[in-house]
Amino acid sequence: MSRNRLGDESSPYLIQHKDNPVHWWAWGPEALAEAKATGKPILLSVGYSACHWCHVMAHESFEDEVTARVMNDHFVNIKVDREERPDIDAIYMGALHRLGQQGGWPLTMFLDGDARPFWGGTYFPKHAMYGRPSFVDVLTRISDIYRKEPDKVAGNADALVASLSERTSGGDGPELTDQILREVTGRLARAVDPVHGGISGAPKFPQWSFFWLLWRGAIRYRDDQAKAAVVTTLERMSMGGIYDHLGGGFARYSVDEIWLVPHFEKMLYDNALLIDLMTEVWRETQSPLLEARVAETVAWLAREMIDENGAFTAALDADSEGEEGKFYVWSPDEIDAVLAPADAALFKETYGVTPEGNFEGHTILNRLHAKVEEHLDNDVKWEPSADDVQG
């Protein structure tokens, strides 16, 4: 008899879903055999424990009896933790990109009995909104197509698998000459927002690998434009709301182009890679701002990202007490309640705390209104306690 099988898993993310009415399987040969035996398509849902929209889709759909019944009747449902199985995530995220979609999590992919992807998306709402169909409508349509149009499904799967194969078997490729690397450095620099840093547009991710390559090119070829692109990016990030000015550490990405409003989860690997990049840039620039951010981020890692057994944890959740970003946003009254009047006035001026706020009536602390050279003179500095950080 079908049932939810996630209660015996080791992944905290999978265990979060053990009480869903969905008959979840973990990824493995048993789940794939079930798809072949039943003739049902596979619904693959990939997420991770700190992902806000993963939680939203879980609450709206995976905990809903009606939606779960549709999933159970028509699909073999597989849950994957991308932190535990980045290999699985990479394959099917690559397939989604081949479908012309931007990607992101939760990743929702539909596979045939051989685990070949034929269609997918990311977050689907319970009710049609945001220009997206309801999840049940998607499930019904996919199930109908799978049963009634097998040639269409097979064609999509063949095309996606062929495209993925081309990507992984591209041969030796062109020889990387010094001239090519110089040209690439110039092209990368021109792709960077000259005012706010980051790759132009929104949302903005720190893109460590992009800026590491650009920095190496800037130093190798004495390219001032490339150097400025990296420095501007790190400085604006360090002043923006993507950085936690109270507790330390960088959020995963910014939803806007100026680094103000973060997606609030903080990942271990993002911060480790940013520490590496900021340290390399500091070695060349001796930037006091980057020096401070490295030290503060290392202190945050040591204080909040090591568990009772001495192991590093992977992430901090975007949601706190069921509310997105609750521990990272402030109101003037909250500042006034914990600081003396003069200190509160200075804090609010320094970090842009206003009655109207900059995020859903609250304020994300930031220094975007200040010049970088003013940062160390005007920054309000203290060593927060655990209670302070929890807001």
N, C-alpha and C positions, 0 to 999 in steps of 0.2 A: 504493500500500500504506500502511495506517495506521501511524503512528509517533508518538513523542513529539517535538513541534515546539518545545519551550521553550529549546533550546540557543542559538538565535539571538536571544533576547529581551534587552532591556536591563535589565529589572527583576531585582535580586538575588534577590528572593523567587521569581520564576518560574524563574530559573536553578537555585535550590536543588532544583527538581523535574525537572530535565532528564534525570536518569538513572532516574527512576521507570519501572517497566514499564507504567504507564498511558499510553495514547496521548493525551497532553494536547494541546489546542489553546490558544493564546492567544485572548482575545476579539477577534472581528473578523468581517468578512463571509464569509471562507472557512469558518470554523467553523459559522456559521449556515447557510450553503449546504450543508454536509455533513449537517447534521441534516435539512434538507428532502429532500436526495437519498436518504438512507438510510431515512428514516421513523423514525429513533430519537429518543427524548427526549434532552434535553440535561441532563447533570449539571454544574451550575455550582458550583465550589468557590472561595470567596473567603477570603483570609487575608492575613497580612503577616509580615514576616521576624522580628519580635520576639515573636510570639504563641506562648505555651507550648503550648496545646492544638492549635494548628495543627501544631506539630512532632509532638505525640503522635499525631494522626490520620495524619500522613504516615508515621511509622515503623510504625504498626500496620497501616495499610490500603494506602496508596499505594505503599509499597515491597514489599508482599506480592504474590507472583505470582498466587496464587489469587484474591485480591480484585480485582487489576488485570484478570484475565481476565474476570471478571463485568462489570466496568466497561466494558471494551473491546467485549465481545460485545453489550451491551445499550444502551449510551449513547454519545453524542458528549460527550466530557469536556473541559470548559473551565476553565482556571485563571486567576484574576484576583487581582492585587495591589491591595488596597484603598488602599494609599498612592499607587499609580500611577493607579488609576481609581476615585476616590471617587464619581464619578457613577454608575457601574455598581453599586457597593456600596450606595449610598443607595437606589436603586430596589428592589433585591431584599431589602435589609434591611427596607425599608418593607413589602414584601409579606409577609415573615415575621411582622412585627408584626400585620398584618391577619389572620394565621392564629391570633392569640392567644398567640404565643410571645414570650418575653422578648428573644430575639436574642443576638447575640454572635458571636465568631469561633472556629473556622472557621465560615463561613456555607455551608451545603450546601443548594442549591435545585435543584428539578427543573422544567424548562421544556419547553414544547411546541416544535414546529418553527418557530413564529413568535417564539420567545424569551419567551413569556408564562408566568409562574410558575403552577404548579398545586399544589405542595406543597413543604415544606422543613423544615429544622431547623438545628442547629449541629453540635456534635461527636457523631459516632456511633462507639461503640467497636467494636473488631474482634469481641469476644465480648459477648454481652448482659450488661450490668451497669449500675449506677447507675440502674436503672429504665428503661434505654434498650435497644431491640433491637439486635442486631448489625448492622453496616453491610451485610453481604452479604444478610441477611434483608430489610433495607429496600430494597436495590437490586432484589432478586428480586420483591418485592411491587409496587414501583413499576413495574417493567417489565411485569409481568403486567397490572396495571390499565391501563397505557397502551395495550397491545395489545387487551385484551378489553373495556374499558369506556371507549371514546373519548368518549362523551357525558358521562360523569362527569368526565373530565379537562377537557373543554371547558367544562363548567359551573363547575368550580373556577377555571379560568383567567379566564373571563368575569367572575366575581364579584370576583376579586382585582384585575383590571385596572380594573373599574368603581370599586372602592373607592379605588384609587390615583388615579384620575382625579378623583374627588370631592375628594380631599385637595388636589390641585394646582390645581383650578379652583373654589375656594370663593368666588369673587366678592370684593367689596370688604370684606365683613365689617362688624361693628358699628363705630361711631365710637368711638375711644379717648378718652373724656373723662377729666378729672382725677379724677372720682369713681370711675370704673372702675379706673384705675391705683392709686388709694388702696386700694380693696377687694382688688385682686390682690396688692398688697404685704402686706396682712394675711393673706391666705390662704396665700401662699408662706411667710411667717414661721411660721405654725402647722404647716406640713408638715415643719419642721426639727426634728430630734432636739434637745431642749433641753439634754441632758447632754453628748452626744458630738459634736453638730453633724452636718452632712450631712442629706440626706433620710432620714427614719426608715426603719429596716430594713437589711437586708444583701442583696447586697453594696453597698458605698458607693463612688460615683464622685465626684470633685471637683466636677463639674457647674458649670463656670465660668460658663456663660451664665445658669443659674438664679440663682446667687449674685451675679452682676454686676447683674442686673435687681433683685434684692432689695436690694442695696446702694444702687442709685440711688433706689429707693423709700424706703429708710430715711432717706437724706439729704434727699430732696425733701419728705417729709411729717413729718420729725422723729419717726420711728417707732422708739422705743427697743427694742421687741421684735424688729423686723426687723434693726436694727443689731446687737443681741446675737446673733442667729442667725448672721449672717455672721462676726462676730468669733469666736464660739465654734467655728464650723466650721474656720476657718483656724488657730486656735490649737491645736485638738485634732489636726488634720492635721499641723501643724508639730511636735507632740510625739510623734506616733505612728510606727509602723513603716512607714507608707506613705512617710514621708520618710527618705531615706538620710542618717543622722546622721554617717556617716563621709565619704562622697564628695560629698554634696549632691544635690539634685534629688528630685522626687516620682515615685513609681511610678504606674502607670496607674489603679489602683483598689485598694480594700481588700476582702477577701472577707468580713470581719466588720463589725460595727456600731461598733467602737471604733477603727477605723483602725490596728489592730495588724499584721495579716498582709496584706501587699500581694500583688497579682499583679505579679511582679517587673520586668516590662518598664518602661522609662522612655522616654516619647515626647517629642520636641522640642516639638510643638505644645501638649501638656498643660502643660508647664513654662513655655512662653512666655506662655500665657494666665493661668496662676497668678501669674507674676511681675507681670503687668499688674494683676490683681485685688488682690494683696497690696500693691502699691505704692499703689493708690488708697485702700485701707483704712488703710494706714500714714499717708497724708497727713492723714487725719482723726483717727486715734488716737495717732499717734507711738509705736506699739508697738515696743519694742526686739526682741521675738521675731520679728515680721514683718520688721523691718529686717534682722535677721541672716539669716533664711531667704532673703530676696531676694538678698542679697549672696552667700551660699553657693551658691545655685542658679545665679546668673550665673557664678560662678567655675567651677562644674561644667560648664556649657555651653561656656565658653571652653576648658576643659582637655580635655574628653572628647568633645565633640560637633562638633568641627570637624576635617575630614579633612586629608590632606596637601596638597590643592589649595586649601584655604581655604574650602571649602563646608561648610554645616551638614549633618550626617547626621540621618536621621529618627528613629532609635530605637536603644536598646540592648536586646539580646535578654533575655528572661526566663530563658533557660537559659544556663549557663556550663559548658563542658566536659561537655555532655550532661546536666547536673543542674539542676533548677529552683532558682533563687535561690542557687546555691553561693557566689557572691562577696558575698552580702549577709547571710549568717548566720554565727554564731560560737559557739564553745565556750569554756568557761573556760580549757582548756589552750592554745588558740590565742592567747588574750589574754596568758596568762602567758609564752608563748614569745617575745613581741615587746616586752613592757613590763617595766620593773623592778617588783619586788614591790609597793611602795607605789603606784606608778602603776596597776598592774594591778588592785589592790583598789579604787582610786577609780573606775577606768573601769567595772569590773563593777557596782559599786554605782550609778553614775550612769546606766548604760544598761540595767540590768536583766538582766545576763548571769548565768545560774544553771546549775547542773549539769543540771537537768531540762529547761531551755530552754522556749521558748514556740512552737516550730515544728519538729516532727519531730525532737526531741532536740537541736536547736540553738536559738540565741537570735537573734531579730530585734532589733537595737538600737532602743530607744525610750525616751522620757521620760514615758510616760503616767502613771507613778506619782508624778511631781513636779507641783507647782503651777507655773503659768505664771510667776508672779513670782519663783520660785526658779531659773528656767532660766538666766539669764545669770550668776548668782552661782556656780552649781554645774556648769555645762556644761564639759566637758573640751574645750579648744580647741587645735587645731594645724593647720598646713597640710599635708594629706596629700600624699605623693608618689604617682606612678602605681603603684609597687609596693605601697604601703600600700592603695590603693583596690582593687587586684585581690585583696586578701585572701590 
